[in-house]
């Protein structure tokens, strides 16, 4: 997971210096990984991508039949939608852990 993408993203810590934000985000990431013991961010991302590709490509196959162009387009749409879903899930998990860490510190 790219923690640097979330610097200045959360309003709770946006007023802090960048190095402090990075430390808090790293703690939040570690906390989220420890909460989801068997899962981590990469396993979640892989499973969501696989599920989206399977559902969207399978649905297009059932609706339109087999065509190379439709298969490629459906995989591209599945990857696009899964990217949005993975980003939203990662943001939610990181935000939840960040709030928990900030409550512990105050």
N, C-alpha and C positions, 0 to 999 in steps of 0.2 A: 504494500500500500504506500502510495506517495503522500507522506505527511505534509510535505512542503506546499502542496496544493491547498491545504486547509489553513495556512497562515493568513490572518486577517479575514477569515471566513466567518467565524463564530463571533457574535456580538459580545459574548461574555468575556472574551479575552482579547478583543481587537485593540484595546487601549494599551496593552502591554507591549514591551519590546519584542522584537522578532525572536530572539534567542529564548526568552521566557515562554513565548507562545509555542515554540518548537518543543521545548522540554515538557510543557503541559500536554501537548498533543501526542508526544511520544509515550508519556505515562498513560494517557487515555487509550492509545492503541494497545499498549501492553495489558491494560486492565480489560479491554474488550476481548482480547485474545485469551486471557485467563478465565474470563467468564464463559466463553464459548469453547471450553476445553478441547473437545475433539475437532472442532471446526476452527478455521482461521479465515482471514479475508480472502486468501487465494483459493481455498477450497469452495467457499461460498461463491466466488466469482466464476469458477469453472463450472460448478453445478448449475448456476443460473444460465450461463451461456449455453450449456449443453441442452438444458430444458427448453429454452427459447428456440434454439435451432431445431430441435426435435418437433416441437409443437407447430411452429410456423411453417417449416418445410414440409412436415407431414400434412398439415392442413392444406397447403397449396397443392401438394401432390393429389390429395383426395378431391379437391375442387377442380383443378385444372388438368390433371394428368401429368405425365412425365415430359418435361421439356428442359433442355439444358439451361436455356435462358431463364426460365421461371425458377429453376432450382438455384441458380446463382443469385438472382434477385431476392429470393426468399431467404437465403442464408445471409445476405448483406443486411436485409431488414431485421432479421433475427439478431444479428450482432449489434446493430444500432440500438434496438430496443433493449437488449440485454445490457448494453453499456449504460444506458440511462438507469435501468433497474439496479445494477451493481453500484453505481454512484450514489443513488438514493439510499440504498441499504447501508453502504459504508458510512455515509454522512449521518444517518440515524444512529448507528451503533457507536460511532465516534462521539457524537453529541451527547448521547446517553452516558457514556463513560466519562466524558469531560465534565458534565454536570455533577456526576457522583464524586469525582476527584475534587472539584471546587467546593462541594459541600463538606468534604472531609477536611479541607484546608481552612475553612472559615469556622 
